[in-house]
Amino acid sequence: MDRIRKWFAPPTAEYEPIQEPVAYEDDIDTPAARAQSSPPFSSPVYWVFFILGVSMLWAWNMFLAAAPFFHQRFQSDKWATTHYQSSILTVSTVTNLGSVFVLAKLQDSASYPRRIIISLLINVVVFTLLAFSTLLLQDASVGVYFGFVMVMVFGTSMATGINQNGVFAYVSGFGREEYTQAIMGGQGVAGVLPSLAQMFSALAVPQQDHSEEQAPEASWKSAFACFLTATGVSSLTLVSFLWLTKRQSLHIIDDQSESTNRSSDPITTPHKTVSLWTLFSKLRLPAISIYLCFAITMVFPVYTSQIESVNSGSSSARLFQPAAFIPLAFFFWNAGDLLTRLLVLNPRYSLAHRPYALLILAIIRAGFIPLYLLCNVGGRGAVVQSDFFYLFIMQFLFGATNGYLSSCCMMGAGYYVSAEEREPAGGFMSLMLVAGLATGSLLSFFASGS
């Protein structure tokens, strides 16, 4: 028990923020404190990281947005229809975790910009193949197409892992929380836009077009557009990031004497190797918090794809039909997530430097899970007969706590390590994030069978 108490004891000097001033509660957030240890803020750089954040989760959200297509494609096989969502989640997050773990240990000769570029190229190839599979594999059996989708999920998940490791390590080298917040905000946008597009497309299709003869054709076309859009987003991100690396290289050449002491050099700066255990000892509370955050969060896609409106029925409005209501529920969750990711840009509303508060919030979020069982899961009836309760209390608040907690954890991590440890710390925090996703996706199999 003494050893456990010591482990959870308040942090000693090793857990204090590295930068000066050291006044933990009040002074550390001041602009003067950040200016002493950080390069000047740049709006173009901020928006490049924002686009990187959008691209990082766009692939993941394209698979969620394509849920109606996959449901229609696998409907002839009961097992595939029931478990395709959990299978995608599991393959995605386990592959993601494996790639991030390996890359987090390969620090000495790491070229983080090169990792980002490779990941974007992989996504371009994968989503191009997925788009054309909707045209070329229409007659393939469920088993063949299910296997193809899992291979594509594996490819884009490996790319996402490479991208997460590279982006969070690269941005940490800049020493500015705003750029990390830009990535988190971009991830929030990547969640909102696909769900909005899917909802409006369902509402835009005339009612008579939902016949058995026309629905499959509409589904194929929608999936083709969905996957091709992901290709376009990855391509745009690649161009933007190449501009950033060129800008940084020119900046270093023009100001060598100043830049030699910075860890933001995209190619030439040597990287300090830091063991994962050392990083965990310094970042244990933010690391555990973000792990719990995403392990709990992964329950929401499974339940959201199953819960129907309490007002659904043959005579109800189109918005309450599953084709539109399910994307609407995803939108509410992602809207809450995005709002709080943007909120923390103001240090006044951030808990980034209060790790114990973050851990408590991460634990409290588990209370959202049993509340899903009060809703209309699978159309079996709801204990709480209210769409307002489901959309605003469940989805919006659950998403809001996810965005707030994850942003605070990632933004504050750099304050507890030295300047040369920031890049490994960024990679380590992305590892803990993905570990939480992997744990939650494995547990989602229990939720999908409930």
Residue pairs with C-beta under 8 A, 6 or more apart in sequence:
10 356
11 285
11 355
14 281
14 282
15 282
15 285
15 355
15 416
16 22
16 24
16 416
17 24
17 28
17 353
17 415
17 416
18 415
18 416
18 417
18 418
18 419
19 28
19 33
19 36
19 37
19 415
20 33
20 36
20 37
21 27
21 28
21 30
21 33
22 28
24 353
25 353
25 354
27 33
28 353
28 415
29 347
29 348
29 350
29 353
34 176
34 177
37 175
37 419
38 174
38 175
38 176
39 174
39 175
39 176
39 262
39 264
41 176
41 178
44 247
45 174
45 179
45 244
45 247
46 178
46 179
46 182
47 182
48 240
48 241
48 243
48 244
49 167
49 171
49 179
49 180
49 182
49 183
49 186
50 182
50 183
50 185
50 186
50 189
51 186
51 236
51 237
51 240
51 241
52 116
52 163
52 167
52 183
52 186
52 237
52 240
52 241
53 167
53 182
53 183
53 184
53 185
53 186
53 187
53 188
53 189
53 190
54 186
54 187
54 189
54 190
54 233
54 237
55 120
55 123
55 163
55 186
55 190
55 233
55 234
55 236
55 237
56 160
56 163
56 164
56 167
56 183
56 186
56 187
56 190
57 186
57 187
57 190
57 191
58 190
58 194
58 230
58 233
58 234
59 123
59 126
59 127
59 156
59 159
59 160
59 230
59 234
60 92
60 160
60 190
61 190
61 191
61 194
61 195
62 127
62 194
62 226
62 227
62 229
62 230
63 88
63 92
63 153
64 194
64 195
64 301
64 330
65 194
65 195
65 197
65 198
65 226
65 327
65 330
66 222
66 223
66 226
66 227
67 85
67 305
67 326
68 198
68 219
68 222
68 323
68 326
69 134
69 219
69 220
69 222
69 223
69 226
70 84
70 85
70 88
70 149
71 81
71 84
72 215
72 216
72 219
73 142
73 145
73 219
74 80
74 81
74 84
74 142
74 145
74 146
75 81
76 142
77 142
77 143
77 146
80 142
80 146
82 448
82 449
83 445
83 448
84 146
84 149
85 301
85 302
85 305
85 444
85 448
86 302
86 441
86 444
86 445
86 448
87 146
87 150
88 149
88 150
88 153
89 298
89 301
89 302
89 440
89 441
89 444
90 441
90 442
90 444
90 445
91 150
91 153
91 154
91 157
92 153
92 156
92 157
92 160
92 437
92 441
93 157
93 298
93 434
93 437
93 438
93 440
93 441
93 442
94 438
94 441
94 442
95 153
95 154
95 157
95 158
95 161
96 157
96 158
96 160
96 161
96 164
96 434
96 437
96 438
97 161
97 431
97 434
97 435
97 437
97 438
98 161
99 157
99 158
99 161
99 162
99 165
100 161
100 164
100 165
100 427
100 430
100 431
100 434
101 431
103 110
103 115
103 161
103 162
103 165
103 166
103 427
104 165
104 276
104 424
104 427
104 428
104 430
104 431
105 276
107 271
107 272
107 273
107 274
107 423
107 424
107 427
108 270
108 271
108 273
109 271
110 169
110 271
110 423
111 267
112 165
112 166
112 167
112 169
112 170
112 173
112 266
112 423
113 166
113 170
113 241
113 245
113 266
113 267
114 166
115 162
115 163
115 165
115 166
116 162
116 163
116 166
116 167
116 170
116 241
117 238
117 241
117 242
118 159
118 162
119 159
119 160
119 162
119 163
119 166
120 159
120 163
120 234
120 235
120 237
120 238
120 241
121 238
122 155
122 156
122 158
122 159
122 162
123 156
123 159
123 160
123 163
123 230
123 231
123 234
124 231
124 234
124 235
124 238
125 155
126 152
126 155
126 156
126 159
127 156
127 227
127 228
127 230
127 231
127 234
128 227
128 228
128 231
129 152
130 149
130 152
130 227
130 230
131 223
131 224
131 227
131 228
131 231
133 145
133 148
133 152
134 220
134 221
134 223
134 224
134 227
135 220
135 224
137 144
137 145
137 148
138 220
140 148
161 434
164 430
164 433
164 434
165 427
165 430
165 431
167 183
167 430
168 180
168 183
168 410
168 426
168 427
168 429
168 430
169 423
169 424
169 426
169 427
169 430
170 266
170 423
170 426
171 179
171 180
171 183
171 426
172 180
172 263
172 413
172 414
172 422
172 423
172 425
172 426
173 262
173 263
173 264
173 265
173 269
173 422
173 423
173 426
174 264
175 262
175 263
175 264
175 414
175 419
175 422
177 352
177 411
177 412
177 414
178 345
180 407
180 410
180 411
180 414
181 341
181 344
181 345
181 407
181 411
183 410
184 341
184 344
184 403
184 406
184 407
184 410
184 411
185 338
185 341
185 342
185 345
187 341
188 334
188 337
188 338
188 339
188 341
188 342
188 403
189 338
191 330
191 333
191 334
191 337
191 338
192 331
192 334
192 335
192 338
194 226
195 327
195 328
195 330
195 331
195 334
196 327
196 331
198 222
198 327
198 330
199 324
199 327
199 328
199 331
201 222
202 318
202 321
202 323
202 324
202 327
203 318
203 319
203 324
205 218
207 318
209 215
209 218
210 323
245 266
245 267
248 264
248 265
248 266
249 266
249 267
251 259
252 259
252 265
252 268
259 265
262 269
263 269
263 419
263 420
263 422
263 423
271 423
271 424
272 420
272 421
272 424
273 424
274 417
274 421
274 424
274 425
276 428
276 431
279 287
279 417
279 421
279 424
279 425
279 428
280 287
280 428
282 416
282 417
282 421
282 425
283 413
283 416
283 417
283 425
283 428
283 429
285 355
285 356
285 358
285 359
286 355
286 358
286 409
286 412
286 413
286 416
286 429
287 409
287 428
287 429
287 432
288 359
288 362
288 432
289 355
289 358
289 359
289 361
289 362
289 405
289 409
290 362
290 405
290 406
290 409
290 410
290 429
290 432
290 433
290 436
291 432
291 433
291 435
291 436
291 439
292 359
292 362
292 363
292 365
292 366
292 436
293 362
293 365
293 402
293 405
293 406
293 409
293 436
294 402
294 406
294 433
294 434
294 436
294 437
294 440
295 436
295 437
295 439
295 440
295 443
296 362
296 365
296 366
296 368
296 369
296 440
297 365
297 398
297 402
297 436
297 437
297 440
298 436
298 437
298 439
298 440
298 441
298 443
298 444
299 368
299 369
299 372
299 440
299 443
299 444
299 447
300 333
300 372
300 395
300 398
300 399
301 444
302 444
302 447
302 448
303 372
303 375
303 377
303 447
304 326
304 329
304 330
304 333
304 395
305 326
306 377
306 378
306 448
307 326
307 329
307 372
307 375
307 376
307 377
307 378
307 390
308 322
308 325
308 326
308 376
308 378
308 379
309 316
309 320
309 321
309 322
309 325
309 376
309 387
310 376
310 382
310 385
310 386
310 387
310 390
311 317
311 320
311 387
312 320
312 321
312 322
312 325
312 376
312 379
313 320
318 324
319 325
319 328
320 387
328 391
329 390
329 391
329 395
332 391
332 392
332 395
332 396
332 399
333 395
333 396
333 398
333 399
334 399
335 396
335 399
336 395
336 396
336 397
336 398
336 399
336 400
336 401
336 402
336 403
337 399
337 400
337 402
337 403
338 403
339 400
339 403
340 400
340 401
340 403
340 404
340 407
341 403
341 404
341 406
341 407
343 349
343 404
344 350
344 352
344 404
344 407
344 408
344 411
350 407
350 408
350 411
350 412
351 357
351 358
351 361
351 404
351 408
351 412
352 407
352 408
352 409
352 411
352 412
352 415
353 412
353 415
355 412
358 405
358 408
358 409
358 412
361 401
361 404
361 405
362 405
365 398
365 401
365 402
365 405
368 394
368 397
368 398
368 401
371 393
371 394
372 394
373 383
373 450
374 382
374 383
374 384
374 389
375 382
375 383
375 384
375 389
375 390
375 394
376 382
376 390
377 450
382 390
384 390
406 433
409 429
410 429
410 433
413 425
413 426
413 429
414 422
414 425
414 426
416 425
417 424
417 425
